[in-house]
């Protein structure tokens, strides 16, 4: 148990100390590249011998970014730009930005004219018609252009051989993270909700092969342990991100076990591996993106496919209900909420919607909503 505790503590420290990790890799003579949300092909960065650093905004004030955005844009975009301007990302050789929603598009352009002067931007304009052959060909071309831009900025050569090696590393890491999610759900006494989140978050701040070595040891220890009972709440979480330390402390305080998640910064990006049988690496990445579904950011003509997925996640994980953390001013999430709400009501599974902002420091309302949620769960048992 002492070994498990040391492994968890190390990953939790890495999760909450991104700047320390950047400085560590720079001291080792490595170049780091920022990876902004969502679905940027990190493998291209890794294949160049570079260190991908996930940029998900963190927690803190928004001051410098206000010069480029109105206040009604959601905080993830503002905080990501704030980090680029306030020195949090100094030392990065480049940043990779995507345009998958109506806030990320202006973020990319605002970044270009502000932080982009110091940390060059690699621009990715994914095609949303991603399943058809023409969509795969388009996205493969977009990914190849990003590769060439990265080679030029960072003075590296990214070969097909190294890309295929990167696919193997990333596929293994995704599989290990998926396994950890299941093991954490069956060991809620050993793996607190806060630790679960931070183990996943740490993968954004370190090389994936290094993260995998931790997960192999953690998963092996958990598999040798008996499954644990839990007398608190079992929930699935949904939303963009839930890594606020204050929120995680409340999860632990109120005995909330996360038995599954539909969170963009956690499991959404882990569902689909790269098909290593596809010879062209860029087409392999485009094929992976084509198979990513059940995400409000991604075009799908079947509007009920995603609500059914989230409801089934709650059922299959044995959750008492779903905690939906809706980022303030996120139009994409707001538009899909009615369909999610209806699906959960028809399934008879409690769903509580909570506002989320990366500047939040007062969680009094969350505590009240968790108490209400607990009462609803108890009533459902009768």
N, C-alpha and C positions, 0 to 999 in steps of 0.2 A: 504493500500500500504506500510505503514511503517513496518508492520509485515512481508510482503513478502520480502522487502529489507533486513531486519535483517536476515531472514532465508537464503537468497541467499548469503549474505555477510559471514555468518558463514560457509556455505559449501565451498565457495570460499577460505576462510582462511584455512580450513582443507585440501583442495585439494593441496594447495601450501606449506603445512607445515607437511610433513610426519614424520619428526624427532620428532616434538612436539607431534604428536599423539602417536608414539611409546613410548616416555617417559611418557606420560599420562597413558597409559595402564599399563606400568611397575610399575609406582607409585601406581596403584590400586591393585598391586599384581597379575596381569594377565601375562600369557606367550604369546608371539607373535611369529608367524611363517610367514616367507616370502613366497609369492606365485609368482613364476616367470612365464612368458608367456610360452605356451598358454594352455588353457583348463585344468588346474589342478583342481581336484575336491575339491574346497574350503570347501564344506559342511563337509567333513571329519574333517577338522581342527576345524571348528565351533562346531561340535558335541562333541569334546573333551574339550569344555570349554576354547578353545584357541582363540586368535585373529588373523585372517588372515590379512596380510599386503601385498597388491599388489605391486610388484616390476616391474616397467616399465622403469627403466633407468634414468628418469628425464633428466634435462639439465645440462651440465657442461663439463669440460675437461676430457680427457682420458689419464691417466698417468700410474698408477700401472697396469692396465689391459693390457697395451702394452707388458708387460713382458710375457704374456701368449697367445696373439693373434697376427697374422700378421695385418697390417693396413687395409687390404682389406675386413675384416669381417664387417658386418653392425653394426651400432653404438648401436642399442638396446642391443645386446649381450654384447658389450664392456662396455657400461654404467652400465648394471646390475652387471657385475663383478666388475667394478670400485666402485660402491656403497658398494659392499660386502667387499671390501678391504680398503676403505678410512674412515671407521667408520660410514658411513651413516646408516648402518643396525645393528650397535652394540646393543646388548641386545636381539636380536632374539634368540629363543631357537632352531630353525631349519629353513631350507628353502626347499621348494618343487620345483624341477626342472623337466621340460619335454624335450622331444627330437623330436618335430614334424617337424623340418626342419634341413638342413645340417649345420646350424650355432649353433643351440641349442644343438646338440649332443656334439661338442667339448666344448661348454660352460659348460655343466654339468661336464665333466671330468676336465676341467681347474678349475672350482669352487671347485671340490672335493679335488684337491691337493693344493689349495691356501686358499680361505676363508673357505673351508670345515673343516679345522683344528680348526677353532673358532666357526663356525656356521654349525652344521652337515647338510648334504644333504640327503633329501628323494628323491629318483630317481624314475621317472615315464616314462616308455617306452611304450606309447600308441601303440596299434595295428591299422594300417590304414585300414585293412579290418574289419571295425567296424560294418557293418550291418548284416553280416551273424551270425548265432548262435555261430559258433566257435570263431568269433571275439568278440562277446559280452562276451562269457565265459572267453576268454583270458583277456580282459580289466577288467572284474570283479575281476579276480585273481590279476592283477597288482594293482588295487585300494585297494584290501584287504591287499596286502603286504605293500603298503604305509601306510595304517591304522595301521598295526601292528608295523611298524618301528616308526611311530609317537608316538604310545603309549609307546614304549620303551624309546625313546629319551626324551619325555616330561613328562614321569611318569604319564600318564592319562589312563583312561579306556573309550573307545568309544563304546557305546552300540547301538544296532539296534534301540532302542527307541529314543535315542538322535539323531541318524542319520535321522530318519523320522521327528523329530521336526525341524532339520536343513533344510530338504527339504522344509518344509512349509515356514520357514523364508526366504529362498532364492527364492522360487517361488514367494512369495509376493513381494520381493524387485525387482526382474526382471520385474514383471508386472507393478510396480509403475514407474520404470525407462522407460519402453516402453511407458507408459502413459505420462510421463513428456516429452519425445522426441516429441510426437505428439502435446502436449500443447505448447511447446516452439516454434514449427513450426508455430502455429496459433497465437502466441503472440510475433512476432519478435521485436516489439518496447520495450516490457517489459523485455524480456529475450534476452540479447545480446549473440552473438555467443560465446564469451569468457566465459560468465556465464554458458551457456548450457554445454560446455565442462567441466568446473570445477565442476558443480553439479554431473555429471557422474563420474568424476575422484575421487571425494571425497569418493565414495563407496569403493575405494581400500584402504583407510586409516582409516576406521572405521568399527565397527561391523555393519552387514547388518540390524539388527533390529533398531539400532540407525539411520542409514541412511534412513530407511523406514519411521520413524516418521517425519523426515524433509520433505520427499517427499509427505506424506499424506497431510500435511498442505499446501505445495507449490501448489500441484495439485488442491486441493480444492479451493484455492484462484483464480488460473488461470481459472478453470472451471466456476467460477462465473463472470468472466470478458468477455466482448464481444471480438470476434476475431478482430485482428488488420490488417490494410492495411500495405503494405510495398512498398516503392518506390526505394529500393535498389536491389541488386542481391539476388536471392534465389538459393541456391546450395545444392547438396549433396556432402559429402566428402567421400573419399575412401583411404585406406592405413592401415598402422599398428598403427600409433599414430599421433595426431595433437595437442598435449598439450603444445607446446612451447609458453611461455608468449609473446615473440616478435611476433610470428605468430598470436596469438589470438588478440593482439592489432591491427594488420593490418586488420583482419576481421572486427573489430568494426570501425576502421578508414575509411575503404572503403565501409561501409554499406553492409556487406555480412551477410545474414541470412542463417543459416544451417537448412534446413527443413527435413533432413534425413541424415543418415550416414551408410557407409559400412566400419567402422573403427574397427580394431581388439580390441583396448583398450576401445571402446565404445559399439556400438550396436551389433557387431557380437556375442559376448558372452551372449547376453540377449534374443536371439530369442527362445531358446528351454528350457522348464521347465522339471523338473524331474517328471516322472509318479509315483505318490504316491500310485497307485494301485498295483505296483509290490512289492511283499512281501520281496524279498531279496534286501537290500539296495545297495549292490555292483552291482547287476544286473540292478537295477534302474539307477545307475550312468552310467553304460555301455550302457544302452538303450538310455539315454539322449545324450551321445556322438555319438551314432549311428545315431541319427536324426539331428545332426548338419551338415548342408550342406552350399553350396555357400561360401566356404572359400578356397582360393588358397592353404592353408596348408594341406587341407584334400583331400584324394584320392576320385576322382569321375571319372568314365569312360566316362561320358558325358561332354566334355570340353565346350559345349555351355550353359550348365545349369547356370553356374555362371554369364557369361556376360549378359544373359537374365534377371537374377535376379537384377543386378545392374541397367540395363536400365529401368526395370519396377519400381524400387525404385525411379528413377528420374521422371518417368512419373506420378506415383501415388502421389508423394509429390508435384507435380507442380513446380519442380525445373527448373531454366533456363539452368542448365547444371551441370557437375560434375567436381570437383577439385580432381584430383588424386595425392596424396602425396606419391611418391615412394621413400622408404628408400634406400639410396645409398648402392650398393653392395648386395642388397637383391635379390638373384637369383630367388626365387619363384615368386616375384612380376614382375620381369623383363620378365620372361618366359610367364606370362599370359597377359602381356600388349597388344600384337598384337590382341588377341581375344577380349579384352575389347574395344580397339580402333575401330576395325571393327564393333562391335555391336553398338557402339554409332554413328558411321558414318552412318550406315544403318538406324538408328532410327532418324537421323537428329538432334541429341542433342549434343551440344558442350561438349567436354572433353579436359581439359587442364592438362597435366602431369607436376608436379613440383618435383624437387629433395628435399629430406628431410634428415636431419642429426641431431642427438641430441646434436651436438656441435655448431649448427648454431647460429650466433648472428647477421649476416648481411642479411636482407631480402629485399634488393633492387631488386633482380631478381623476387621475389614473387610479389612485387608491380607492376613491369612492366608486368608480366604475368596476374595479375588481371585486369589491364587496358586493355590489349589485349582481355581478356575473356569478359569484359564488352562490348567492341566494337563488338565482334562476336555475343553476345546475342542481341544487338541492331539491327545488320544487319539481324539476323534471324527473327525479328519481321516484316520485310517488305516482 
